[in-house]
Amino acid sequence: MNVMETSTLIFAGSLVAGFLGALTGLGGGVVIIPLLTLGFGVDIRYAIGASLVSVIATSSGAAAAYVKEGFTSNRIGMFLQVATTLGALAGAAIATTVSTRFIAIIFGLVLIYSAFLSSRGKKPTAEDDKPDRLARYLKLNGAYPDSGGSFVYYRVRGVPAGFSLMAVAGALSGLLGIGSGAVKVLAMDKAMRLPFKVSTTTSNLMIGVTAAASAGVYLSRGYIDPALSMSVMLGVLTGSLLGARVLVNANVGVLRYVFATVILALGLEMLYNGMVGGI
């Protein structure tokens, strides 16, 4: 294939990645990195660099639409971003010193575990009726629009646990270049008991800042290729805008199924190739 054909295929794959990333809060990186490394033979560090650029594009495209629609919690996002940014800087520093096989294996394990947690769903507990003092103090409780012009109100739980998990999510973002949307969504969905639509939209707001912190480290080490990143970024941005339109009226159960299925398949593929030395 010539350069034009390769760029077109990368753009098409990135468009699909951006669409899924916007729907699930993943940020597109979980599709981009396997696509580039397994499908096009790109070194995983350069794939991570391009993925981080695409994650910033996804956040810019989808997050703006979600904020306008009223689904995103800006207050929760800015609070948790403190933890993810610090973690991202640490993860990116580590990623430039370890082997590509190690990165691929960790990538696969994270995705498989995320798929398992997501597929279990969220079960109500007795704690749901108890107010969370820290959430109330920080004014994190909120509401999002529902069909018919009404609003669905929610109360935040497990703020310390959610904040701690966000630091881990940031470290994974810097290490793997995935925006860590999977971990962020699960942290907000499971630990903090946020509605799934609020989790995914708030994740899209956060991943751009987290990825920008990580991308600075990769850029300084020379792992961001402008030509590759441009094709990926344009495709992801287009897909994320389409995904943002679909999410507003999407069924939450279907979103969970898509979320779990996609990251499980990619996680198994990355784990296998990391273990046999295919990356």
C-alpha positions as CSV (number, residue, x, y, z in Angstrom):
1,M,0.0,0.0,0.0
2,N,1.1,3.6,-0.7
3,V,1.1,6.4,1.8
4,M,-2.4,7.7,0.7
5,E,-4.0,4.3,1.0
6,T,-2.5,3.6,4.4
7,S,-3.5,7.0,5.7
8,T,-7.1,6.5,4.5
9,L,-7.3,3.1,6.2
10,I,-5.9,4.6,9.4
11,F,-8.5,7.4,9.2
12,A,-11.4,5.0,8.7
13,G,-10.3,2.8,11.6
14,S,-9.8,5.9,13.8
15,L,-13.3,7.1,12.9
16,V,-14.7,3.9,14.3
17,A,-12.5,4.2,17.4
18,G,-13.7,7.7,18.0
19,F,-17.3,6.7,17.6
20,L,-16.9,3.9,20.2
21,G,-14.9,6.2,22.5
22,A,-17.5,8.8,22.6
23,L,-20.3,6.3,23.3
24,T,-18.5,4.5,26.1
25,G,-16.1,7.1,27.5
26,L,-13.1,5.1,26.5
27,G,-11.5,7.9,24.5
28,G,-10.8,5.7,21.4
29,G,-7.3,4.7,22.5
30,V,-8.3,1.1,23.3
31,V,-9.1,0.7,19.6
32,I,-6.4,2.9,18.1
33,I,-3.4,1.2,19.7
34,P,-4.3,-2.4,18.7
35,L,-5.2,-1.1,15.2
36,L,-1.8,0.6,14.7
37,T,0.4,-2.0,16.4
38,L,-1.4,-5.2,15.2
39,G,-2.8,-4.0,11.9
40,F,-0.1,-1.6,10.6
41,G,3.0,-2.7,12.5
42,V,3.6,0.6,14.2
43,D,5.9,0.6,17.2
44,I,3.7,0.7,20.3
45,R,5.3,3.8,21.7
46,Y,4.6,5.8,18.5
47,A,1.0,4.3,18.6
48,I,0.6,5.5,22.1
49,G,1.8,9.0,21.1
50,A,-0.7,9.1,18.3
51,S,-3.4,7.7,20.6
52,L,-2.8,10.5,23.2
53,V,-3.2,13.1,20.5
54,S,-6.4,11.5,19.4
55,V,-7.7,11.3,22.9
56,I,-7.3,15.1,23.2
57,A,-9.3,15.4,20.0
58,T,-12.0,13.1,21.3
59,S,-12.3,15.1,24.5
60,S,-12.5,18.4,22.6
61,G,-15.1,17.1,20.2
62,A,-17.4,15.0,22.3
63,A,-17.0,16.8,25.7
64,A,-18.2,20.1,24.2
65,A,-21.4,18.5,23.0
66,Y,-22.0,16.7,26.3
67,V,-21.5,19.9,28.3
68,K,-23.9,21.7,26.1
69,E,-26.5,19.0,26.5
70,G,-26.1,19.1,30.3
71,F,-24.9,15.5,30.8
72,T,-21.4,16.2,32.0
73,S,-20.6,17.1,35.6
74,N,-18.0,19.9,35.3
75,R,-17.5,20.0,39.1
76,I,-16.8,16.3,39.5
77,G,-14.6,16.3,36.4
78,M,-12.4,19.2,37.6
79,F,-12.1,17.7,41.1
80,L,-11.0,14.2,39.9
81,Q,-8.7,15.7,37.3
82,V,-6.2,16.7,40.0
83,A,-5.6,13.0,40.7
84,T,-5.5,11.8,37.1
85,T,-3.0,14.5,35.9
86,L,-0.5,13.6,38.6
87,G,-0.9,10.0,37.8
88,A,-0.5,10.6,34.1
89,L,2.8,12.3,34.5
90,A,4.2,9.4,36.6
91,G,2.9,6.8,34.1
92,A,4.3,8.5,31.0
93,A,7.7,8.7,32.7
94,I,7.7,5.0,33.4
95,A,6.4,4.1,29.8
96,T,9.5,5.5,28.1
97,T,11.8,3.2,30.1
98,V,10.1,-0.2,30.0
99,S,9.8,-2.8,27.2
100,T,7.0,-2.8,24.6
101,R,6.0,-6.4,25.6
102,F,5.5,-5.3,29.2
103,I,3.3,-2.4,28.1
104,A,1.2,-4.7,25.8
105,I,0.6,-7.2,28.6
106,I,-0.4,-4.6,31.1
107,F,-2.7,-3.0,28.5
108,G,-4.4,-6.4,27.8
109,L,-4.9,-7.2,31.5
110,V,-6.4,-3.7,32.3
111,L,-8.9,-4.1,29.4
112,I,-9.9,-7.6,30.4
113,Y,-10.5,-6.7,34.0
114,S,-12.4,-3.5,32.9
115,A,-14.7,-5.7,30.7
116,F,-15.4,-8.0,33.6
117,L,-16.3,-5.2,36.0
118,S,-18.5,-3.5,33.4
119,S,-20.5,-6.6,32.5
120,R,-21.5,-7.1,36.2
121,G,-23.6,-4.0,36.2
122,K,-24.4,-1.9,39.2
123,K,-26.4,-3.2,42.1
124,P,-28.2,-0.8,44.5
125,T,-27.1,-1.1,48.1
126,A,-28.4,0.3,51.4
127,E,-25.7,3.0,51.2
128,D,-27.5,4.6,48.3
129,D,-30.0,6.2,50.7
130,K,-27.3,7.7,52.9
131,P,-25.9,11.1,52.1
132,D,-22.1,11.4,51.5
133,R,-20.7,14.3,53.6
134,L,-17.7,14.9,51.4
135,A,-19.7,14.9,48.2
136,R,-22.2,17.4,49.8
137,Y,-19.4,19.6,51.1
138,L,-17.8,19.7,47.7
139,K,-21.2,20.2,46.0
140,L,-20.7,17.2,43.7
141,N,-24.4,16.0,43.6
142,G,-26.2,17.0,40.5
143,A,-28.7,16.1,37.8
144,Y,-28.9,15.4,34.0
145,P,-31.7,15.9,31.5
146,D,-34.1,13.1,30.7
147,S,-36.6,12.6,27.9
148,G,-39.6,14.9,28.1
149,G,-37.7,17.8,29.5
150,S,-37.4,16.4,33.0
151,F,-34.2,15.9,35.1
152,V,-32.7,12.8,36.8
153,Y,-31.1,13.7,40.1
154,Y,-28.2,11.7,41.6
155,R,-26.0,11.8,44.7
156,V,-22.3,10.9,44.7
157,R,-20.9,8.2,46.9
158,G,-17.4,7.0,47.7
159,V,-15.5,10.2,47.0
160,P,-12.1,9.1,48.6
161,A,-12.2,5.7,46.7
162,G,-13.1,7.4,43.4
163,F,-10.3,10.0,43.8
164,S,-7.7,7.2,44.5
165,L,-8.9,5.2,41.5
166,M,-8.5,8.3,39.4
167,A,-4.8,8.5,40.3
168,V,-4.4,4.9,39.1
169,A,-6.4,5.8,35.9
170,G,-4.0,8.7,35.2
171,A,-1.0,6.5,35.6
172,L,-2.4,3.9,33.2
173,S,-3.2,6.8,30.8
174,G,0.5,7.9,30.8
175,L,1.7,4.3,30.6
176,L,-0.7,2.9,27.9
177,G,-1.8,6.0,26.1
178,I,-5.5,5.0,26.3
179,G,-6.9,8.1,28.1
180,S,-7.8,5.5,30.8
181,G,-11.5,6.1,30.0
182,A,-12.3,2.5,30.9
183,V,-10.9,2.9,34.5
184,K,-12.4,6.4,34.9
185,V,-15.9,5.2,33.8
186,L,-15.7,2.2,36.1
187,A,-14.5,4.3,39.1
188,M,-17.3,6.8,38.7
189,D,-19.9,4.1,37.9
190,K,-18.9,1.6,40.6
191,A,-17.2,3.5,43.4
192,M,-19.0,6.8,43.2
193,R,-22.4,5.4,42.1
194,L,-22.8,7.9,39.2
195,P,-25.4,7.2,36.5
196,F,-23.7,5.6,33.5
197,K,-24.4,8.5,31.1
198,V,-22.9,10.9,33.6
199,S,-19.8,8.7,34.0
200,T,-19.1,8.4,30.3
201,T,-19.7,12.1,29.5
202,T,-17.6,13.3,32.5
203,S,-14.9,10.8,31.5
204,N,-14.8,12.4,28.0
205,L,-14.3,15.8,29.7
206,M,-11.4,14.5,31.8
207,I,-9.4,12.4,29.3
208,G,-8.3,15.4,27.3
209,V,-6.5,17.0,30.2
210,T,-5.0,13.7,31.3
211,A,-3.8,12.9,27.8
212,A,-2.3,16.3,27.3
213,A,-0.2,15.8,30.5
214,S,1.1,12.4,29.2
215,A,1.6,13.6,25.6
216,G,4.0,16.3,26.7
217,V,6.3,13.6,28.0
218,Y,6.0,11.5,24.8
219,L,6.7,14.6,22.7
220,S,9.8,15.4,24.6
221,R,11.1,11.8,24.0
222,G,10.3,12.0,20.2
223,Y,7.5,9.4,20.2
224,I,4.8,11.6,18.5
225,D,4.9,11.3,14.7
226,P,3.1,14.3,13.1
227,A,1.8,12.5,10.0
228,L,0.6,9.4,11.8
229,S,-1.0,11.6,14.6
230,M,-2.8,13.8,12.0
231,S,-4.6,10.8,10.3
232,V,-5.6,9.3,13.7
233,M,-6.7,12.7,15.1
234,L,-9.0,13.6,12.2
235,G,-10.6,10.2,12.2
236,V,-11.2,10.1,16.0
237,L,-12.5,13.7,16.1
238,T,-15.1,12.9,13.3
239,G,-16.2,9.7,15.0
240,S,-16.4,11.3,18.4
241,L,-18.8,14.0,17.1
242,L,-21.0,11.3,15.6
243,G,-20.9,9.3,18.8
244,A,-21.9,12.3,20.9
245,R,-25.1,12.7,18.9
246,V,-26.0,9.0,19.3
247,L,-25.4,8.9,23.1
248,V,-28.1,11.3,24.0
249,N,-30.9,8.8,23.1
250,A,-28.9,5.6,23.5
251,N,-30.0,2.7,25.7
252,V,-27.7,2.3,28.8
253,G,-27.9,-1.5,28.7
254,V,-26.7,-1.5,25.1
255,L,-23.8,0.8,26.0
256,R,-22.6,-1.5,28.8
257,Y,-22.7,-4.4,26.4
258,V,-20.7,-2.6,23.7
259,F,-18.3,-1.3,26.3
260,A,-17.6,-4.8,27.7
261,T,-17.4,-6.6,24.4
262,V,-15.1,-4.2,22.6
263,I,-12.5,-3.9,25.4
264,L,-12.6,-7.7,26.2
265,A,-11.8,-8.6,22.5
266,L,-9.0,-6.1,22.2
267,G,-7.7,-6.9,25.7
268,L,-7.3,-10.6,24.8
269,E,-5.6,-9.7,21.5
270,M,-3.1,-7.4,23.1
271,L,-2.3,-9.8,25.9
272,Y,-1.7,-12.7,23.5
273,N,0.6,-10.6,21.3
274,G,2.5,-9.2,24.3
275,M,3.1,-12.7,25.7
276,V,4.3,-14.2,22.4
277,G,6.4,-11.2,21.4
278,G,4.2,-10.1,18.5
279,I,4.6,-6.4,19.5
